[in-house]
């Protein structure tokens, strides 16, 4: 049995053409199904639907053989024990620092300054500001990042930005680009050896589709 870990939403939708290229067709739509394990057109291939942040854990520990996870999730996870053969160039966005309109960010991040930052991505935030010589108090949140500066919880946020519409609606402005984010194919290293004959064609089909 080959098990592929995916998350609902944009990543799943943009993975469908890649799966089709590997002749893997889900039997059901995860958005309308309550099932967490989805059959496919192959009796020996299944999809498991998990939270995006959990995909690397399922693959690392062998509960899934392959998975697709954002670069942001992999950086936070650490990527230990994972083979990352391919950048799929899907679910692309940017990791940005954003601050309230009118906030003097340039002055706030002078070397040696201290800043409070709300984020879902504490490792990325700490590394970014450490490289600038800025001390940060990181406040870990799980949703509604944009609210934190508006109520005085944080000076700025570090978050994923796609169109920027949510920031604009909440009177926030992107003030610094940290890194570009896309989704990666990840593979359990033991599975790569034990199930090489099943996994290699999937990797090759994905790679051929991405290069088009």
MDAnalysis code that builds the backbone (N, CA, C; Angstrom):
import MDAnalysis as mda
import numpy as np

u = mda.Universe.empty(636, n_residues=212, atom_resindex=np.repeat(np.arange(212), 3), trajectory=True)
u.add_TopologyAttr("name", ["N", "CA", "C"] * 212)
u.add_TopologyAttr("resid", np.arange(1, 213))
u.add_TopologyAttr("resname", ["UNK", "UNK", "UNK", "UNK", "UNK", "UNK", "UNK", "UNK", "UNK", "UNK", "UNK", "UNK", "UNK", "UNK", "UNK", "UNK", "UNK", "UNK", "UNK", "UNK", "UNK", "UNK", "UNK", "UNK", "UNK", "UNK", "UNK", "UNK", "UNK", "UNK", "UNK", "UNK", "UNK", "UNK", "UNK", "UNK", "UNK", "UNK", "UNK", "UNK", "UNK", "UNK", "UNK", "UNK", "UNK", "UNK", "UNK", "UNK", "UNK", "UNK", "UNK", "UNK", "UNK", "UNK", "UNK", "UNK", "UNK", "UNK", "UNK", "UNK", "UNK", "UNK", "UNK", "UNK", "UNK", "UNK", "UNK", "UNK", "UNK", "UNK", "UNK", "UNK", "UNK", "UNK", "UNK", "UNK", "UNK", "UNK", "UNK", "UNK", "UNK", "UNK", "UNK", "UNK", "UNK", "UNK", "UNK", "UNK", "UNK", "UNK", "UNK", "UNK", "UNK", "UNK", "UNK", "UNK", "UNK", "UNK", "UNK", "UNK", "UNK", "UNK", "UNK", "UNK", "UNK", "UNK", "UNK", "UNK", "UNK", "UNK", "UNK", "UNK", "UNK", "UNK", "UNK", "UNK", "UNK", "UNK", "UNK", "UNK", "UNK", "UNK", "UNK", "UNK", "UNK", "UNK", "UNK", "UNK", "UNK", "UNK", "UNK", "UNK", "UNK", "UNK", "UNK", "UNK", "UNK", "UNK", "UNK", "UNK", "UNK", "UNK", "UNK", "UNK", "UNK", "UNK", "UNK", "UNK", "UNK", "UNK", "UNK", "UNK", "UNK", "UNK", "UNK", "UNK", "UNK", "UNK", "UNK", "UNK", "UNK", "UNK", "UNK", "UNK", "UNK", "UNK", "UNK", "UNK", "UNK", "UNK", "UNK", "UNK", "UNK", "UNK", "UNK", "UNK", "UNK", "UNK", "UNK", "UNK", "UNK", "UNK", "UNK", "UNK", "UNK", "UNK", "UNK", "UNK", "UNK", "UNK", "UNK", "UNK", "UNK", "UNK", "UNK", "UNK", "UNK", "UNK", "UNK", "UNK", "UNK", "UNK", "UNK", "UNK", "UNK", "UNK", "UNK", "UNK", "UNK", "UNK", "UNK", "UNK"])
u.atoms.positions = np.array([
    [0.845, -1.201, 0.000],
    [0.000, 0.000, 0.000],
    [0.879, 1.249, 0.000],
    [0.591, 2.148, -0.919],
    [1.285, 3.434, -0.977],
    [0.351, 4.501, -0.404],
    [0.834, 5.234, 0.595],
    [0.016, 6.232, 1.273],
    [0.596, 7.623, 1.044],
    [-0.251, 8.534, 0.591],
    [0.163, 9.909, 0.297],
    [-0.601, 10.854, 1.212],
    [0.126, 11.689, 1.968],
    [-0.490, 12.635, 2.898],
    [-0.679, 13.988, 2.226],
    [-1.902, 14.491, 2.296],
    [-2.240, 15.785, 1.705],
    [-3.108, 16.568, 2.682],
    [-3.151, 17.868, 2.486],
    [-4.056, 18.711, 3.271],
    [-5.127, 19.275, 2.350],
    [-6.271, 19.597, 2.929],
    [-7.373, 20.162, 2.149],
    [-7.021, 21.558, 1.653],
    [-7.825, 22.028, 0.721],
    [-7.695, 23.410, 0.275],
    [-6.809, 23.563, -0.942],
    [-6.073, 24.649, -0.965],
    [-5.321, 25.032, -2.162],
    [-4.289, 23.973, -2.559],
    [-3.573, 23.417, -1.570],
    [-2.559, 22.425, -1.904],
    [-3.202, 21.204, -2.569],
    [-4.307, 20.733, -2.013],
    [-4.977, 19.568, -2.601],
    [-5.430, 19.879, -4.024],
    [-6.058, 21.015, -4.202],
    [-6.576, 21.383, -5.527],
    [-5.451, 21.453, -6.565],
    [-4.319, 22.036, -6.170],
    [-3.224, 22.212, -7.120],
    [-2.385, 20.944, -7.277],
    [-2.621, 19.965, -6.390],
    [-1.948, 18.671, -6.506],
    [-2.681, 17.744, -7.466],
    [-3.980, 17.963, -7.679],
    [-4.772, 17.064, -8.516],
    [-4.169, 16.842, -9.910],
    [-3.693, 17.893, -10.616],
    [-3.081, 17.637, -11.929],
    [-1.809, 16.792, -11.834],
    [-1.068, 16.944, -10.733],
    [0.141, 16.137, -10.549],
    [-0.230, 14.675, -10.317],
    [-1.251, 14.452, -9.497],
    [-1.719, 13.089, -9.262],
    [-2.222, 12.471, -10.572],
    [-2.948, 13.257, -11.345],
    [-3.467, 12.760, -12.620],
    [-2.330, 12.358, -13.552],
    [-1.244, 13.131, -13.521],
    [-0.077, 12.804, -14.356],
    [0.534, 11.472, -13.944],
    [0.380, 11.123, -12.666],
    [0.865, 9.831, -12.166],
    [-0.231, 8.772, -12.224],
    [-1.348, 9.102, -12.897],
    [-2.503, 8.202, -13.028],
    [-3.061, 7.806, -11.664],
    [-3.140, 8.782, -10.770],
    [-3.755, 8.569, -9.457],
    [-4.959, 9.502, -9.357],
    [-6.148, 8.936, -9.245],
    [-7.377, 9.718, -9.213],
    [-8.105, 9.442, -7.894],
    [-8.317, 10.470, -7.055],
    [-9.062, 10.250, -5.809],
    [-10.485, 9.791, -6.096],
    [-10.979, 8.873, -5.256],
    [-12.337, 8.366, -5.437],
    [-13.377, 9.364, -4.949],
    [-12.957, 10.294, -4.063],
    [-13.883, 11.270, -3.507],
    [-13.194, 12.622, -3.369],
    [-13.994, 13.664, -3.262],
    [-13.509, 15.013, -3.007],
    [-13.423, 15.220, -1.489],
    [-12.244, 15.538, -0.947],
    [-12.133, 15.692, 0.505],
    [-12.958, 16.842, 1.063],
    [-13.299, 17.814, 0.209],
    [-14.094, 18.950, 0.678],
    [-15.540, 18.547, 0.954],
    [-16.018, 17.514, 0.269],
    [-17.400, 17.075, 0.459],
    [-17.496, 15.772, 1.248],
    [-16.381, 15.070, 1.373],
    [-16.379, 13.807, 2.110],
    [-15.915, 14.018, 3.544],
    [-16.459, 13.256, 4.461],
    [-16.026, 13.296, 5.851],
    [-14.892, 12.296, 6.116],
    [-14.569, 11.508, 5.123],
    [-13.535, 10.498, 5.292],
    [-12.144, 11.147, 5.360],
    [-11.286, 10.594, 6.196],
    [-9.913, 11.074, 6.320],
    [-8.936, 10.218, 5.531],
    [-9.399, 9.046, 5.093],
    [-8.609, 8.194, 4.208],
    [-9.422, 7.999, 2.940],
    [-8.861, 8.441, 1.820],
    [-9.572, 8.382, 0.544],
    [-8.958, 7.322, -0.352],
    [-9.800, 6.478, -0.900],
    [-9.345, 5.506, -1.892],
    [-9.046, 6.226, -3.205],
    [-8.333, 5.560, -4.075],
    [-8.051, 6.083, -5.413],
    [-8.419, 5.015, -6.434],
    [-8.127, 5.288, -7.697],
    [-8.397, 4.314, -8.756],
    [-7.446, 3.123, -8.705],
    [-6.479, 3.176, -7.798],
    [-5.583, 2.037, -7.595],
    [-5.856, 1.443, -6.206],
    [-6.121, 0.159, -6.110],
    [-6.411, -0.441, -4.807],
    [-5.241, -0.382, -3.831],
    [-4.042, -0.186, -4.363],
    [-2.859, -0.155, -3.498],
    [-2.311, 1.268, -3.295],
    [-3.113, 2.288, -3.615],
    [-2.726, 3.683, -3.381],
    [-3.877, 4.391, -2.666],
    [-3.569, 5.073, -1.579],
    [-4.598, 5.808, -0.840],
    [-4.063, 7.182, -0.444],
    [-4.991, 8.082, -0.178],
    [-4.656, 9.421, 0.278],
    [-5.127, 9.576, 1.717],
    [-4.313, 10.171, 2.565],
    [-4.754, 10.507, 3.919],
    [-4.820, 12.024, 4.019],
    [-5.902, 12.524, 4.570],
    [-6.140, 13.963, 4.659],
    [-5.831, 14.426, 6.085],
    [-4.820, 15.275, 6.212],
    [-4.383, 15.743, 7.528],
    [-4.198, 17.256, 7.487],
    [-4.012, 17.839, 8.655],
    [-3.704, 19.270, 8.703],
    [-2.374, 19.522, 8.005],
    [-2.258, 20.679, 7.359],
    [-1.034, 20.992, 6.618],
    [0.209, 20.878, 7.499],
    [0.095, 21.336, 8.749],
    [1.248, 21.317, 9.642],
    [1.621, 19.905, 10.095],
    [0.718, 18.948, 9.902],
    [0.975, 17.573, 10.329],
    [1.560, 16.693, 9.228],
    [1.541, 17.155, 7.985],
    [2.009, 16.330, 6.878],
    [3.446, 15.831, 7.099],
    [4.409, 16.698, 7.458],
    [5.779, 16.187, 7.653],
    [5.876, 15.134, 8.757],
    [5.080, 15.267, 9.800],
    [5.119, 14.304, 10.900],
    [4.632, 12.933, 10.440],
    [3.550, 12.897, 9.683],
    [3.037, 11.630, 9.168],
    [4.076, 10.955, 8.264],
    [4.737, 11.741, 7.429],
    [5.730, 11.166, 6.519],
    [6.993, 10.756, 7.287],
    [7.443, 11.595, 8.185],
    [8.658, 11.288, 8.952],
    [8.538, 9.970, 9.708],
    [7.369, 9.736, 10.302],
    [7.185, 8.557, 11.141],
    [6.636, 7.350, 10.379],
    [6.499, 7.490, 9.060],
    [6.123, 6.354, 8.241],
    [4.641, 6.059, 8.155],
    [3.796, 6.917, 8.725],
    [2.353, 6.733, 8.583],
    [1.915, 7.063, 7.160],
    [2.722, 7.826, 6.460],
    [2.540, 8.091, 5.035],
    [3.890, 7.922, 4.354],
    [3.870, 7.459, 3.112],
    [5.108, 7.258, 2.367],
    [5.578, 8.538, 1.689],
    [4.605, 9.306, 1.203],
    [4.875, 10.582, 0.552],
    [3.914, 11.624, 1.101],
    [4.257, 12.883, 0.879],
    [3.365, 13.958, 1.268],
    [3.729, 15.216, 0.513],
    [2.854, 16.188, 0.603],
    [3.121, 17.491, -0.007],
    [2.914, 18.549, 1.065],
    [3.963, 19.336, 1.290],
    [3.940, 20.324, 2.368],
    [4.599, 21.605, 1.910],
    [4.120, 22.715, 2.440],
    [4.694, 24.012, 2.125],
    [6.094, 24.158, 2.718],
    [6.896, 24.941, 2.054],
    [8.257, 25.189, 2.546],
    [8.236, 25.782, 3.952],
    [7.218, 26.605, 4.238],
    [7.075, 27.203, 5.563],
    [6.893, 26.132, 6.631],
    [6.046, 25.145, 6.340],
    [5.792, 24.061, 7.284],
    [7.057, 23.229, 7.499],
    [7.796, 22.981, 6.429],
    [9.007, 22.168, 6.531],
    [10.097, 22.874, 7.328],
    [10.210, 24.182, 7.169],
    [11.200, 24.932, 7.950],
    [10.855, 24.866, 9.429],
    [9.585, 25.054, 9.741],
    [9.166, 24.996, 11.146],
    [9.322, 23.584, 11.718],
    [9.061, 22.586, 10.907],
    [9.152, 21.196, 11.347],
    [10.605, 20.777, 11.531],
    [11.474, 21.275, 10.662],
    [12.881, 20.913, 10.716],
    [13.304, 19.964, 9.611],
    [12.366, 19.215, 9.048],
    [12.663, 18.349, 7.913],
    [13.484, 17.121, 8.235],
    [13.646, 16.773, 9.515],
    [14.464, 15.618, 9.888],
    [13.870, 14.330, 9.331],
    [14.719, 13.493, 8.735],
    [14.282, 12.195, 8.241],
    [13.459, 12.244, 6.978],
    [13.415, 13.381, 6.308],
    [12.591, 13.515, 5.110],
    [13.466, 13.727, 3.874],
    [13.162, 13.004, 2.820],
    [13.777, 13.229, 1.522],
    [12.900, 14.214, 0.773],
    [13.505, 15.287, 0.274],
    [12.749, 16.336, -0.407],
    [13.233, 16.445, -1.851],
    [12.727, 15.582, -2.734],
    [13.284, 15.507, -4.084],
    [12.836, 16.596, -5.044],
    [11.748, 17.307, -4.704],
    [11.144, 18.131, -5.753],
    [10.378, 19.317, -5.191],
    [10.674, 20.497, -5.740],
    [9.838, 21.673, -5.501],
    [8.738, 21.639, -6.556],
    [7.500, 21.525, -6.112],
    [6.372, 21.351, -7.035],
    [5.884, 22.667, -7.635],
    [6.346, 23.773, -7.089],
    [5.970, 25.093, -7.610],
    [4.457, 25.291, -7.617],
    [3.799, 24.802, -6.550],
    [2.361, 25.022, -6.387],
    [2.109, 25.705, -5.051],
    [0.899, 26.249, -4.896],
    [0.514, 26.966, -3.671],
    [1.562, 28.020, -3.311],
    [1.951, 28.781, -4.314],
    [3.026, 29.766, -4.123],
    [2.514, 31.034, -3.432],
    [3.322, 31.547, -2.535],
    [3.033, 32.806, -1.853],
    [4.337, 33.323, -1.260],
    [4.248, 34.344, -0.439],
    [5.450, 34.944, 0.136],
    [5.319, 35.033, 1.658],
    [6.434, 34.780, 2.337],
    [6.491, 35.021, 3.777],
    [6.946, 36.463, 3.965],
    [6.105, 37.257, 4.650],
    [6.361, 38.689, 4.766],
    [6.268, 39.155, 6.217],
    [6.940, 40.257, 6.472],
    [6.678, 41.030, 7.688],
    [5.654, 42.097, 7.310],
    [4.635, 42.250, 8.127],
    [3.632, 43.296, 7.887],
    [3.430, 44.087, 9.167],
    [3.126, 45.344, 9.007],
    [2.952, 46.237, 10.155],
    [1.805, 47.200, 9.875],
    [1.257, 47.820, 10.917],
    [0.170, 48.784, 10.716],
    [0.599, 49.946, 9.823],
    [-0.339, 50.451, 9.054],
    [-0.066, 51.631, 8.235],
    [0.453, 52.758, 9.118],
    [1.526, 53.385, 8.682],
    [2.093, 54.482, 9.444],
    [3.159, 54.073, 10.451],
    [3.316, 52.789, 10.705],
    [4.333, 52.317, 11.641],
    [5.709, 52.460, 11.006],
    [6.643, 53.092, 11.724],
    [7.987, 53.321, 11.187],
    [8.826, 52.060, 11.375],
    [8.661, 51.136, 10.447],
    [9.335, 49.845, 10.579],
    [10.853, 49.987, 10.487],
    [11.322, 50.852, 9.599],
    [12.766, 51.028, 9.426],
    [13.424, 51.464, 10.735],
    [12.774, 52.346, 11.454],
    [13.316, 52.798, 12.735],
    [13.217, 51.708, 13.790],
    [12.155, 50.903, 13.698],
    [11.909, 49.877, 14.715],
    [12.887, 48.724, 14.630],
    [13.500, 48.520, 13.457],
    [14.399, 47.376, 13.293],
    [15.854, 47.794, 13.170],
    [16.193, 48.929, 13.727],
    [17.602, 49.295, 13.777],
    [18.348, 48.281, 14.637],
    [19.620, 48.067, 14.329],
    [20.415, 47.046, 15.015],
    [20.349, 47.230, 16.533],
    [20.014, 46.138, 17.214],
    [19.931, 46.182, 18.673],
    [18.557, 46.516, 19.196],
    [17.611, 46.820, 18.305],
    [16.261, 47.170, 18.742],
    [15.520, 45.920, 19.216],
    [14.385, 46.131, 19.879],
    [13.535, 45.014, 20.308],
    [12.140, 45.222, 19.729],
    [11.582, 44.129, 19.226],
    [10.305, 44.195, 18.532],
    [9.441, 43.022, 18.983],
    [8.162, 43.255, 19.146],
    [7.245, 42.147, 19.426],
    [6.570, 41.746, 18.121],
    [6.593, 40.442, 17.831],
    [6.115, 39.932, 16.550],
    [5.164, 38.764, 16.785],
    [3.988, 38.837, 16.202],
    [3.016, 37.743, 16.268],
    [3.130, 36.898, 15.004],
    [3.105, 35.569, 15.159],
    [3.277, 34.709, 13.998],
    [2.897, 33.267, 14.299],
    [2.604, 32.525, 13.231],
    [2.460, 31.068, 13.313],
    [3.815, 30.397, 13.091],
    [4.809, 31.193, 12.720],
    [6.093, 30.665, 12.261],
    [7.251, 31.210, 13.111],
    [7.346, 30.786, 14.374],
    [8.350, 31.363, 15.269],
    [9.788, 31.117, 14.822],
    [10.085, 29.957, 14.255],
    [11.461, 29.688, 13.836],
    [11.887, 30.599, 12.694],
    [11.005, 30.751, 11.716],
    [11.301, 31.628, 10.584],
    [11.467, 33.064, 11.065],
    [10.576, 33.510, 11.948],
    [10.645, 34.886, 12.454],
    [11.936, 35.119, 13.230],
    [12.277, 34.197, 14.120],
    [13.494, 34.382, 14.934],
    [14.745, 34.415, 14.069],
    [14.825, 33.507, 13.105],
    [16.001, 33.470, 12.238],
    [16.126, 34.748, 11.412],
    [14.993, 35.228, 10.914],
    [15.019, 36.433, 10.086],
    [15.510, 37.633, 10.877],
    [14.953, 37.840, 12.059],
    [15.326, 39.029, 12.827],
    [16.698, 38.882, 13.485],
    [17.090, 37.660, 13.814],
    [18.431, 37.443, 14.360],
    [19.490, 37.835, 13.336],
    [19.229, 37.527, 12.064],
    [20.170, 37.882, 11.004],
    [20.294, 39.393, 10.848],
    [19.278, 40.131, 11.279],
    [19.305, 41.589, 11.200],
    [19.833, 42.217, 12.491],
    [20.096, 41.372, 13.497],
    [20.556, 41.899, 14.779],
    [19.450, 42.536, 15.590],
    [18.215, 42.094, 15.358],
    [17.062, 42.663, 16.062],
    [16.546, 41.638, 17.067],
    [16.356, 42.052, 18.302],
    [15.789, 41.181, 19.324],
    [14.269, 41.156, 19.155],
    [13.693, 39.970, 19.164],
    [12.242, 39.881, 19.003],
    [11.613, 39.071, 20.135],
    [10.472, 39.543, 20.575],
    [9.611, 38.772, 21.453],
    [8.550, 38.150, 20.546],
    [8.652, 36.839, 20.321],
    [7.744, 36.160, 19.406],
    [6.502, 35.696, 20.154],
    [5.353, 36.074, 19.630],
    [4.069, 35.668, 20.195],
    [3.435, 34.675, 19.236],
    [3.325, 33.410, 19.663],
    [2.795, 32.359, 18.790],
    [1.271, 32.418, 18.781],
    [0.730, 32.592, 17.588],
    [-0.717, 32.562, 17.394],
    [-1.057, 31.517, 16.345],
    [-2.323, 31.110, 16.305],
    [-2.752, 30.087, 15.364],
    [-3.748, 30.611, 14.334],
    [-4.142, 31.853, 14.460],
    [-5.076, 32.412, 13.488],
    [-5.245, 33.903, 13.704],
    [-5.796, 34.578, 12.712],
    [-6.074, 36.019, 12.786],
    [-4.840, 36.823, 13.188],
    [-3.744, 36.581, 12.486],
    [-2.515, 37.341, 12.743],
    [-2.752, 38.840, 12.673],
    [-3.593, 39.233, 11.702],
    [-3.778, 40.658, 11.439],
    [-4.325, 41.409, 12.645],
    [-4.999, 40.697, 13.541],
    [-5.597, 41.352, 14.702],
    [-4.550, 41.802, 15.716],
    [-3.448, 41.079, 15.810],
    [-2.470, 41.317, 16.879],
    [-1.951, 42.757, 16.937],
    [-1.509, 43.358, 15.816],
    [-1.039, 44.748, 15.903],
    [-2.175, 45.741, 16.155],
    [-3.377, 45.384, 15.719],
    [-4.500, 46.318, 15.823],
    [-4.959, 46.507, 17.267],
    [-4.727, 45.488, 18.110],
    [-5.140, 45.590, 19.514],
    [-3.948, 45.759, 20.455],
    [-2.766, 45.994, 19.870],
    [-1.594, 46.253, 20.693],
    [-0.875, 45.031, 21.217],
    [-1.220, 43.853, 20.711],
    [-0.546, 42.630, 21.155],
    [0.865, 42.523, 20.592],
    [1.073, 43.054, 19.398],
    [2.383, 42.970, 18.750],
    [2.620, 44.208, 17.907],
    [3.898, 44.477, 17.642],
    [4.252, 45.608, 16.774],
    [4.050, 45.246, 15.314],
    [4.310, 43.979, 14.990],
    [4.247, 43.540, 13.594],
    [3.894, 42.062, 13.563],
    [3.667, 41.552, 12.356],
    [3.380, 40.126, 12.197],
    [4.308, 39.547, 11.135],
    [4.517, 38.248, 11.208],
    [5.176, 37.499, 10.135],
    [4.174, 36.461, 9.678],
    [3.806, 36.519, 8.386],
    [2.756, 35.618, 7.913],
    [2.887, 35.419, 6.409],
    [2.160, 34.439, 5.899],
    [2.096, 34.212, 4.464],
    [1.192, 35.249, 3.816],
    [1.625, 35.744, 2.670],
    [0.847, 36.734, 1.937],
    [0.689, 36.245, 0.503],
    [-0.545, 36.205, 0.037],
    [-0.806, 35.814, -1.340],
    [-1.165, 37.050, -2.154],
    [-2.371, 37.578, -1.965],
    [-2.780, 38.778, -2.702],
    [-2.565, 40.054, -1.894],
    [-2.497, 39.927, -0.575],
    [-2.360, 41.102, 0.279],
    [-3.686, 41.746, 0.633],
    [-4.784, 41.165, 0.151],
    [-6.091, 41.766, 0.393],
    [-6.487, 41.797, 1.860],
    [-6.176, 40.748, 2.600],
    [-6.536, 40.708, 4.022],
    [-5.742, 41.744, 4.806],
    [-4.472, 41.909, 4.465],
    [-3.665, 42.936, 5.129],
    [-4.261, 44.320, 4.891],
    [-4.566, 44.598, 3.637],
    [-5.102, 45.912, 3.289],
    [-6.414, 46.187, 4.000],
    [-7.265, 45.166, 4.093],
    [-8.567, 45.330, 4.737],
    [-8.435, 45.631, 6.220],
    [-7.300, 45.254, 6.799],
    [-7.072, 45.478, 8.227],
    [-6.007, 46.537, 8.497],
    [-5.799, 47.404, 7.506],
    [-4.892, 48.554, 7.642],
    [-3.466, 48.150, 7.977],
    [-3.020, 47.050, 7.357],
    [-1.643, 46.612, 7.502],
    [-0.945, 46.683, 6.149],
    [0.376, 46.827, 6.182],
    [1.167, 46.952, 4.964],
    [2.337, 45.978, 5.017],
    [2.603, 45.231, 3.941],
    [3.821, 44.422, 3.902],
    [5.043, 45.348, 3.926],
    [5.954, 45.095, 4.849],
    [7.107, 45.986, 4.979],
    [8.436, 45.295, 4.682],
    [8.426, 43.950, 4.621],
    [9.679, 43.258, 4.321],
    [9.392, 41.833, 3.842],
    [10.076, 41.468, 2.765],
    [9.964, 40.114, 2.223],
    [10.991, 39.223, 2.914],
    [10.547, 38.056, 3.406],
    [11.464, 37.128, 4.063],
    [11.893, 36.031, 3.098],
    [10.942, 35.313, 2.529],
    [11.284, 34.277, 1.549],
    [10.056, 33.880, 0.754],
    [10.307, 33.317, -0.431],
    [9.235, 32.790, -1.271],
    [8.876, 31.390, -0.795],
    [7.583, 31.095, -0.828],
    [7.089, 29.814, -0.355],
    [6.404, 29.067, -1.503],
    [6.694, 27.790, -1.606],
    [5.967, 26.905, -2.509],
    [5.884, 25.545, -1.830],
    [5.182, 24.618, -2.437],
    [5.009, 23.306, -1.811],
    [6.016, 22.304, -2.355],
    [6.482, 21.437, -1.470],
    [7.507, 20.458, -1.796],
    [6.932, 19.042, -1.701],
    [7.461, 18.163, -2.541],
    [7.185, 16.745, -2.383],
    [8.160, 16.193, -1.352],
    [7.639, 15.491, -0.348],
    [8.496, 14.894, 0.669],
    [8.247, 13.387, 0.710],
    [9.306, 12.640, 1.016],
    [9.239, 11.180, 0.980],
    [9.894, 10.620, 2.238],
    [9.264, 9.609, 2.812],
    [9.876, 8.899, 3.933],
    [11.100, 8.139, 3.418],
    [12.240, 8.311, 4.083],
    [13.484, 7.741, 3.569],
    [13.472, 6.221, 3.558],
    [12.877, 5.598, 4.573],
    [12.794, 4.136, 4.597],
    [11.883, 3.634, 3.488],
    [10.754, 4.324, 3.276],
    [9.816, 3.926, 2.227],
    [10.455, 4.041, 0.846],
    [11.316, 5.025, 0.672],
    [11.977, 5.213, -0.617],
    [12.793, 3.975, -0.993],
    [13.363, 3.325, 0.002],
    [14.132, 2.103, -0.250],
    [13.229, 0.884, -0.388],
    [12.264, 0.755, 0.536],
    [11.431, -0.434, 0.578],
    [10.361, -0.454, -0.513],
    [9.899, 0.732, -0.920],
    [8.822, 0.823, -1.914],
    [9.285, 1.600, -3.145],
    [10.553, 1.461, -3.460],
    [11.150, 2.245, -4.544],
    [10.408, 2.070, -5.866],
    [10.006, 0.850, -6.166],
    [9.342, 0.576, -7.444],
    [8.002, 1.291, -7.562],
    [7.355, 1.539, -6.431],
    [6.061, 2.237, -6.446],
    [6.234, 3.748, -6.365],
    [7.239, 4.198, -5.616],
    [7.419, 5.632, -5.371],
    [8.108, 6.332, -6.532],
    [9.103, 5.705, -7.142],
    [9.883, 6.368, -8.187],
    [9.029, 6.850, -9.352],
    [8.062, 6.055, -9.849],
    [7.226, 6.554, -10.953],
    [6.403, 7.779, -10.567],
    [5.986, 7.867, -9.307],
    [5.225, 9.030, -8.861],
    [6.120, 10.269, -8.886],
    [7.334, 10.138, -8.350],
    [8.275, 11.261, -8.362],
    [8.554, 11.696, -9.798],
    [8.804, 10.739, -10.685],
    [9.122, 11.059, -12.073],
    [7.951, 11.732, -12.794],
    [6.734, 11.263, -12.525],
    [5.550, 11.871, -13.158],
    [5.344, 13.287, -12.673],
    [5.519, 13.508, -11.357],
    [5.417, 14.860, -10.824],
    [6.468, 15.769, -11.450],
    [7.708, 15.269, -11.509],
    [8.822, 16.082, -12.029],
    [8.574, 16.469, -13.487],
    [8.089, 15.529, -14.276],
    [7.837, 15.812, -15.696],
    [6.741, 16.863, -15.860],
    [5.738, 16.833, -14.993],
    [4.637, 17.797, -15.048],
    [5.104, 19.186, -14.612],
    [5.916, 19.241, -13.566],
    [6.396, 20.534, -13.055],
    [7.255, 21.235, -14.089],
    [8.032, 20.487, -14.872],
    [8.973, 21.073, -15.836],
    [8.293, 21.598, -17.087],
    [7.027, 21.208, -17.317],
    [6.334, 21.637, -18.539],
    [6.107, 23.147, -18.543],
])
